[in-house]
Amino acid sequence: MIFSLRKVIERMKFIIIFLIMTFLIYHFMNMVSGWIVPQYRYEEPSGRAIKAFEVVESMSDSLSFGERLRLFYWYGE
């Protein structure tokens, strides 16, 4: 089997450039996601906003499986 040295070098250059670009894009996306995500997600909101949360424990006992599944998909939780 005969290998062309020129083709092997071209493929190696492509692989190296591909890996470098993948590395750079990964770190760029990581920086952007760190900038977008809020720092303190669960702190009390400021201004006129309120934090709406209520724990209802007896509700899960009164609902059937189908109703609970429907609420799961409705609320997206």
BADRENPA-27924 format. One record per atom (N, C-alpha, C): residue number from 1; x, y, z; atom name. Coordinates in steps of 0.05 Angstrom, whole numbers. Layout:
! residues N
<mifi num="NUM" px="X" py="Y" pz="Z" atome="CA"/>
...
//
This chain:
! residues 77
<mifi num="1" px="17" py="-23" pz="0" atome="N"/>
<mifi num="1" px="0" py="0" pz="0" atome="CA"/>
<mifi num="1" px="18" py="25" pz="0" atome="C"/>
<mifi num="2" px="11" py="43" pz="-18" atome="N"/>
<mifi num="2" px="28" py="67" pz="-20" atome="CA"/>
<mifi num="2" px="12" py="91" pz="-8" atome="C"/>
<mifi num="3" px="26" py="106" pz="9" atome="N"/>
<mifi num="3" px="15" py="129" pz="22" atome="CA"/>
<mifi num="3" px="27" py="154" pz="10" atome="C"/>
<mifi num="4" px="11" py="173" pz="3" atome="N"/>
<mifi num="4" px="21" py="198" pz="-6" atome="CA"/>
<mifi num="4" px="26" py="216" pz="18" atome="C"/>
<mifi num="5" px="51" py="225" pz="20" atome="N"/>
<mifi num="5" px="59" py="241" pz="43" atome="CA"/>
<mifi num="5" px="44" py="268" pz="43" atome="C"/>
<mifi num="6" px="38" py="278" pz="19" atome="N"/>
<mifi num="6" px="23" py="304" pz="17" atome="CA"/>
<mifi num="6" px="-5" py="301" pz="28" atome="C"/>
<mifi num="7" px="-19" py="279" pz="22" atome="N"/>
<mifi num="7" px="-46" py="274" pz="32" atome="CA"/>
<mifi num="7" px="-46" py="270" pz="62" atome="C"/>
<mifi num="8" px="-27" py="255" pz="72" atome="N"/>
<mifi num="8" px="-25" py="251" pz="101" atome="CA"/>
<mifi num="8" px="-21" py="277" pz="115" atome="C"/>
<mifi num="9" px="-4" py="294" pz="106" atome="N"/>
<mifi num="9" px="2" py="320" pz="118" atome="CA"/>
<mifi num="9" px="-24" py="338" pz="117" atome="C"/>
<mifi num="10" px="-37" py="337" pz="94" atome="N"/>
<mifi num="10" px="-62" py="353" pz="92" atome="CA"/>
<mifi num="10" px="-83" py="343" pz="112" atome="C"/>
<mifi num="11" px="-86" py="317" pz="115" atome="N"/>
<mifi num="11" px="-106" py="307" pz="134" atome="CA"/>
<mifi num="11" px="-98" py="313" pz="162" atome="C"/>
<mifi num="12" px="-73" py="312" pz="169" atome="N"/>
<mifi num="12" px="-64" py="319" pz="196" atome="CA"/>
<mifi num="12" px="-69" py="349" pz="202" atome="C"/>
<mifi num="13" px="-64" py="366" pz="182" atome="N"/>
<mifi num="13" px="-70" py="394" pz="185" atome="CA"/>
<mifi num="13" px="-100" py="399" pz="190" atome="C"/>
<mifi num="14" px="-116" py="385" pz="175" atome="N"/>
<mifi num="14" px="-145" py="387" pz="178" atome="CA"/>
<mifi num="14" px="-154" py="378" pz="206" atome="C"/>
<mifi num="15" px="-143" py="356" pz="215" atome="N"/>
<mifi num="15" px="-151" py="346" pz="242" atome="CA"/>
<mifi num="15" px="-142" py="365" pz="264" atome="C"/>
<mifi num="16" px="-117" py="376" pz="261" atome="N"/>
<mifi num="16" px="-107" py="394" pz="282" atome="CA"/>
<mifi num="16" px="-124" py="420" pz="282" atome="C"/>
<mifi num="17" px="-130" py="431" pz="259" atome="N"/>
<mifi num="17" px="-147" py="455" pz="257" atome="CA"/>
<mifi num="17" px="-175" py="450" pz="268" atome="C"/>
<mifi num="18" px="-186" py="427" pz="262" atome="N"/>
<mifi num="18" px="-212" py="420" pz="272" atome="CA"/>
<mifi num="18" px="-212" py="418" pz="302" atome="C"/>
<mifi num="19" px="-192" py="405" pz="314" atome="N"/>
<mifi num="19" px="-191" py="403" pz="343" atome="CA"/>
<mifi num="19" px="-187" py="430" pz="356" atome="C"/>
<mifi num="20" px="-170" py="447" pz="345" atome="N"/>
<mifi num="20" px="-166" py="474" pz="356" atome="CA"/>
<mifi num="20" px="-192" py="491" pz="355" atome="C"/>
<mifi num="21" px="-206" py="490" pz="332" atome="N"/>
<mifi num="21" px="-231" py="505" pz="330" atome="CA"/>
<mifi num="21" px="-252" py="494" pz="348" atome="C"/>
<mifi num="22" px="-254" py="468" pz="352" atome="N"/>
<mifi num="22" px="-273" py="456" pz="370" atome="CA"/>
<mifi num="22" px="-267" py="465" pz="399" atome="C"/>
<mifi num="23" px="-242" py="466" pz="406" atome="N"/>
<mifi num="23" px="-234" py="475" pz="433" atome="CA"/>
<mifi num="23" px="-241" py="504" pz="437" atome="C"/>
<mifi num="24" px="-236" py="521" pz="417" atome="N"/>
<mifi num="24" px="-242" py="550" pz="420" atome="CA"/>
<mifi num="24" px="-272" py="555" pz="421" atome="C"/>
<mifi num="25" px="-287" py="541" pz="404" atome="N"/>
<mifi num="25" px="-317" py="544" pz="404" atome="CA"/>
<mifi num="25" px="-328" py="535" pz="431" atome="C"/>
<mifi num="26" px="-318" py="513" pz="442" atome="N"/>
<mifi num="26" px="-328" py="503" pz="467" atome="CA"/>
<mifi num="26" px="-323" py="524" pz="489" atome="C"/>
<mifi num="27" px="-299" py="536" pz="490" atome="N"/>
<mifi num="27" px="-294" py="555" pz="511" atome="CA"/>
<mifi num="27" px="-310" py="581" pz="507" atome="C"/>
<mifi num="28" px="-314" py="589" pz="482" atome="N"/>
<mifi num="28" px="-330" py="612" pz="476" atome="CA"/>
<mifi num="28" px="-359" py="608" pz="485" atome="C"/>
<mifi num="29" px="-370" py="585" pz="479" atome="N"/>
<mifi num="29" px="-398" py="579" pz="488" atome="CA"/>
<mifi num="29" px="-400" py="577" pz="518" atome="C"/>
<mifi num="30" px="-379" py="567" pz="531" atome="N"/>
<mifi num="30" px="-379" py="566" pz="560" atome="CA"/>
<mifi num="30" px="-379" py="594" pz="572" atome="C"/>
<mifi num="31" px="-364" py="613" pz="560" atome="N"/>
<mifi num="31" px="-363" py="640" pz="570" atome="CA"/>
<mifi num="31" px="-391" py="653" pz="566" atome="C"/>
<mifi num="32" px="-403" py="649" pz="543" atome="N"/>
<mifi num="32" px="-429" py="661" pz="537" atome="CA"/>
<mifi num="32" px="-450" py="650" pz="556" atome="C"/>
<mifi num="33" px="-450" py="624" pz="561" atome="N"/>
<mifi num="33" px="-470" py="613" pz="579" atome="CA"/>
<mifi num="33" px="-466" py="623" pz="608" atome="C"/>
<mifi num="34" px="-441" py="627" pz="616" atome="N"/>
<mifi num="34" px="-436" py="639" pz="642" atome="CA"/>
<mifi num="34" px="-446" py="668" pz="644" atome="C"/>
<mifi num="35" px="-445" py="682" pz="622" atome="N"/>
<mifi num="35" px="-455" py="710" pz="622" atome="CA"/>
<mifi num="35" px="-485" py="711" pz="621" atome="C"/>
<mifi num="36" px="-498" py="692" pz="608" atome="N"/>
<mifi num="36" px="-527" py="693" pz="606" atome="CA"/>
<mifi num="36" px="-541" py="683" pz="631" atome="C"/>
<mifi num="37" px="-532" py="662" pz="643" atome="N"/>
<mifi num="37" px="-545" py="650" pz="666" atome="CA"/>
<mifi num="37" px="-544" py="669" pz="690" atome="C"/>
<mifi num="38" px="-566" py="673" pz="704" atome="N"/>
<mifi num="38" px="-566" py="692" pz="727" atome="CA"/>
<mifi num="38" px="-548" py="681" pz="749" atome="C"/>
<mifi num="39" px="-535" py="699" pz="763" atome="N"/>
<mifi num="39" px="-517" py="691" pz="784" atome="CA"/>
<mifi num="39" px="-531" py="678" pz="808" atome="C"/>
<mifi num="40" px="-552" py="691" pz="817" atome="N"/>
<mifi num="40" px="-567" py="681" pz="841" atome="CA"/>
<mifi num="40" px="-596" py="675" pz="832" atome="C"/>
<mifi num="41" px="-601" py="651" pz="823" atome="N"/>
<mifi num="41" px="-627" py="645" pz="813" atome="CA"/>
<mifi num="41" px="-649" py="645" pz="834" atome="C"/>
<mifi num="42" px="-643" py="637" pz="858" atome="N"/>
<mifi num="42" px="-664" py="632" pz="878" atome="CA"/>
<mifi num="42" px="-667" py="655" pz="898" atome="C"/>
<mifi num="43" px="-654" py="677" pz="894" atome="N"/>
<mifi num="43" px="-657" py="699" pz="913" atome="CA"/>
<mifi num="43" px="-683" py="714" pz="908" atome="C"/>
<mifi num="44" px="-691" py="729" pz="927" atome="N"/>
<mifi num="44" px="-717" py="743" pz="925" atome="CA"/>
<mifi num="44" px="-716" py="764" pz="903" atome="C"/>
<mifi num="45" px="-736" py="766" pz="886" atome="N"/>
<mifi num="45" px="-735" py="785" pz="864" atome="CA"/>
<mifi num="45" px="-737" py="813" pz="874" atome="C"/>
<mifi num="46" px="-726" py="831" pz="857" atome="N"/>
<mifi num="46" px="-726" py="860" pz="865" atome="CA"/>
<mifi num="46" px="-748" py="874" pz="851" atome="C"/>
<mifi num="47" px="-755" py="898" pz="860" atome="N"/>
<mifi num="47" px="-776" py="914" pz="848" atome="CA"/>
<mifi num="47" px="-803" py="905" pz="856" atome="C"/>
<mifi num="48" px="-822" py="906" pz="838" atome="N"/>
<mifi num="48" px="-850" py="898" pz="844" atome="CA"/>
<mifi num="48" px="-855" py="868" pz="839" atome="C"/>
<mifi num="49" px="-835" py="854" pz="831" atome="N"/>
<mifi num="49" px="-838" py="825" pz="826" atome="CA"/>
<mifi num="49" px="-841" py="810" pz="853" atome="C"/>
<mifi num="50" px="-857" py="789" pz="853" atome="N"/>
<mifi num="50" px="-859" py="772" pz="876" atome="CA"/>
<mifi num="50" px="-852" py="744" pz="869" atome="C"/>
<mifi num="51" px="-844" py="729" pz="890" atome="N"/>
<mifi num="51" px="-837" py="701" pz="886" atome="CA"/>
<mifi num="51" px="-862" py="685" pz="893" atome="C"/>
<mifi num="52" px="-873" py="672" pz="874" atome="N"/>
<mifi num="52" px="-898" py="656" pz="878" atome="CA"/>
<mifi num="52" px="-891" py="627" pz="881" atome="C"/>
<mifi num="53" px="-895" py="617" pz="905" atome="N"/>
<mifi num="53" px="-890" py="589" pz="910" atome="CA"/>
<mifi num="53" px="-908" py="580" pz="933" atome="C"/>
<mifi num="54" px="-921" py="558" pz="930" atome="N"/>
<mifi num="54" px="-939" py="548" pz="950" atome="CA"/>
<mifi num="54" px="-937" py="517" pz="950" atome="C"/>
<mifi num="55" px="-933" py="506" pz="973" atome="N"/>
<mifi num="55" px="-931" py="477" pz="976" atome="CA"/>
<mifi num="55" px="-958" py="467" pz="984" atome="C"/>
<mifi num="56" px="-969" py="449" pz="967" atome="N"/>
<mifi num="56" px="-995" py="437" pz="973" atome="CA"/>
<mifi num="56" px="-990" py="407" pz="974" atome="C"/>
<mifi num="57" px="-990" py="396" pz="998" atome="N"/>
<mifi num="57" px="-984" py="368" pz="1001" atome="CA"/>
<mifi num="57" px="-1008" py="349" pz="998" atome="C"/>
<mifi num="58" px="-1032" py="359" pz="1004" atome="N"/>
<mifi num="58" px="-1055" py="342" pz="1002" atome="CA"/>
<mifi num="58" px="-1065" py="339" pz="974" atome="C"/>
<mifi num="59" px="-1055" py="356" pz="956" atome="N"/>
<mifi num="59" px="-1065" py="356" pz="928" atome="CA"/>
<mifi num="59" px="-1057" py="330" pz="914" atome="C"/>
<mifi num="60" px="-1033" py="320" pz="920" atome="N"/>
<mifi num="60" px="-1024" py="296" pz="906" atome="CA"/>
<mifi num="60" px="-1040" py="271" pz="914" atome="C"/>
<mifi num="61" px="-1052" py="271" pz="937" atome="N"/>
<mifi num="61" px="-1068" py="248" pz="946" atome="CA"/>
<mifi num="61" px="-1096" py="248" pz="932" atome="C"/>
<mifi num="62" px="-1107" py="271" pz="926" atome="N"/>
<mifi num="62" px="-1133" py="272" pz="915" atome="CA"/>
<mifi num="62" px="-1134" py="269" pz="885" atome="C"/>
<mifi num="63" px="-1112" py="271" pz="871" atome="N"/>
<mifi num="63" px="-1112" py="269" pz="842" atome="CA"/>
<mifi num="63" px="-1105" py="241" pz="833" atome="C"/>
<mifi num="64" px="-1118" py="233" pz="811" atome="N"/>
<mifi num="64" px="-1111" py="207" pz="799" atome="CA"/>
<mifi num="64" px="-1085" py="209" pz="784" atome="C"/>
<mifi num="65" px="-1075" py="186" pz="775" atome="N"/>
<mifi num="65" px="-1050" py="186" pz="760" atome="CA"/>
<mifi num="65" px="-1052" py="202" pz="734" atome="C"/>
<mifi num="66" px="-1075" py="199" pz="720" atome="N"/>
<mifi num="66" px="-1079" py="213" pz="695" atome="CA"/>
<mifi num="66" px="-1080" py="243" pz="699" atome="C"/>
<mifi num="67" px="-1093" py="252" pz="720" atome="N"/>
<mifi num="67" px="-1095" py="281" pz="726" atome="CA"/>
<mifi num="67" px="-1067" py="292" pz="734" atome="C"/>
<mifi num="68" px="-1052" py="277" pz="749" atome="N"/>
<mifi num="68" px="-1025" py="286" pz="756" atome="CA"/>
<mifi num="68" px="-1008" py="287" pz="732" atome="C"/>
<mifi num="69" px="-1010" py="268" pz="714" atome="N"/>
<mifi num="69" px="-994" py="268" pz="689" atome="CA"/>
<mifi num="69" px="-1002" py="292" pz="671" atome="C"/>
<mifi num="70" px="-1028" py="298" pz="670" atome="N"/>
<mifi num="70" px="-1037" py="321" pz="654" atome="CA"/>
<mifi num="70" px="-1026" py="347" pz="666" atome="C"/>
<mifi num="71" px="-1026" py="350" pz="693" atome="N"/>
<mifi num="71" px="-1015" py="374" pz="706" atome="CA"/>
<mifi num="71" px="-985" py="375" pz="702" atome="C"/>
<mifi num="72" px="-971" py="352" pz="701" atome="N"/>
<mifi num="72" px="-943" py="352" pz="697" atome="CA"/>
<mifi num="72" px="-936" py="364" pz="669" atome="C"/>
<mifi num="73" px="-951" py="355" pz="649" atome="N"/>
<mifi num="73" px="-945" py="365" pz="622" atome="CA"/>
<mifi num="73" px="-955" py="394" pz="619" atome="C"/>
<mifi num="74" px="-976" py="401" pz="633" atome="N"/>
<mifi num="74" px="-987" py="428" pz="631" atome="CA"/>
<mifi num="74" px="-968" py="449" pz="643" atome="C"/>
<mifi num="75" px="-957" py="443" pz="667" atome="N"/>
<mifi num="75" px="-939" py="461" pz="680" atome="CA"/>
<mifi num="75" px="-910" py="458" pz="670" atome="C"/>
<mifi num="76" px="-904" py="436" pz="659" atome="N"/>
<mifi num="76" px="-877" py="432" pz="649" atome="CA"/>
<mifi num="76" px="-857" py="427" pz="670" atome="C"/>
<mifi num="77" px="-865" py="415" pz="692" atome="N"/>
<mifi num="77" px="-847" py="409" pz="714" atome="CA"/>
<mifi num="77" px="-840" py="380" pz="715" atome="C"/>
//
